[in-house]
């Protein structure tokens, strides 16, 4: 933006009034290249998640090993996201983003050449750590180069890209693994990655390096933050499958996260140049915006997870069919984005959030009545409500959280803001998986009580099934029992899905009430949306 001075000592002087609406084409090109880089980093999580079975077969990996392809990426990314603000101050946005884009591209190429699961896990960790530097940088850049009058356009664009990426991930991943091979899940990043690297290296000049800060870098703070966030992400990702604290590794990780967290917070408030600036939370709107961002992480990643689980386990869909069904939410977001941007300049942002959370709650409430027969058309309206709700919440939440932050704190604040969304997704997935597991057991026991030999309906069903199987020359009684157990198990799974959707409905209704605690914000002046798990 003409008149947007370079940032020194962590500050960005305000633009002169006469240049308020002028945009430098060079900076616009750089910005949209950064948005593409952010899209790649977030998309990579979901396209791989949708095709883990193909990767497992290709690498001859065990079922207990393949999950680390995702876990390694997420642990590394969650460490880099809050660190990126400090790194941007030290080496500048230009070097941070270009190095991140180049490293992400090279790690993608390495992942495509992996010949065993150990190599894949290492390459994915590199990919996640380096790629995580691209996500928050986009938010800081938006505030650096765009005047407030343009943010009603920029905010929906970034919000759309960051929420669309995980939503269409299953579609893209399913298509690539079906039409080509699992290698293309990573090879698809190479050409865009090279373009993003070259453009950002040559066009970004938003700020200058402050290399003198490197001498004050808090290495103990970095180590403690890495252990704190990394171990916590591990506990959340692996806890349910490993029976939580009955597993020694989960217990050790939880203790390590707790101890490291104490060290991290102590250093964050006592050293001169902390690795993460937590003072952003002294801004009331940022604090409330971060809470809403945390909940949005649950809504975004939790629902992106649970729909495919239902379609795969109950309906028997493959990854491509799941992706095609899930694409409805992406279309709803795409068409809602310009509406949300327009409304953000004309409507109380709190009212926009209420409309968004009502839409979210309505979509999940419809899903409470889920049955084994629900297909594309039954899921159509809930997915539209979800996509519409996401965009209606995204723009005001980001405006509220980042719109009033002083320029000197934007880079650090954007990292913290994205971290809350990632952690919301991680916590949401952990809770959803735990509820699904525990409630399935409860529902199965209740169903089994109604399937004993003293229940007339159960006896009639057994007799009919036994007679049918006997007619085909099979051992009717034993086959019928297996069928009855299968029916009870499937119904227990469906009822556990209903419980999850009911919990999510209650959460979104609570957020409607929480909106009342926010001070009325200005209708304009927001940032982007996003964040990625």
Secondary structure, DSSP 8 states (H G I E B T S, - for coil): -TT---BBTTB-----GGGTT---HHHHHHHHHHHHHHHHHHHHHHHHHTTHHHHHHHHT--TTTTTHHHHHHHHHHHHHHHHHHHHHHHHHHHHHHHHHHHHHHHHHHHHHT--SHHHHHHHHHHHHHHHHHHHHHHHHHHHHHS-GGGHHHHHHHHHHHHHHHHHHHHHHHHHHHHHS-TTHHHHHHHHHHHHHHHHHHHH--SB---GGGGGG--HHHHHHHHHHHHHHHHHHHHTTTTTGGGSHHHHHHHHHHHHHHHHHHHHHHHSSS-SS-GGGGGSHHHHHHHHHHHHHHIIIIIHHHHHHHHHHHTS---HHHHHHHHHHHHHHHHHHHHHHHHHTTTS-HHHHHHHHHHHHHHHHHHHTT--TT--HHHHHHHHHHHHHHHHHHHHHHHHHHHTTS-GGGHHHHHHHHHHHHHHHHHHHHHHHHHHHHHHHHHHHHHHHHTTSTT-HHHHHHHHHHHHHHHHTTS-HHHHHHHHHHHHHHHHHHHHHHHHHHHHHHHHHHHHHHHGGGS----SS---------
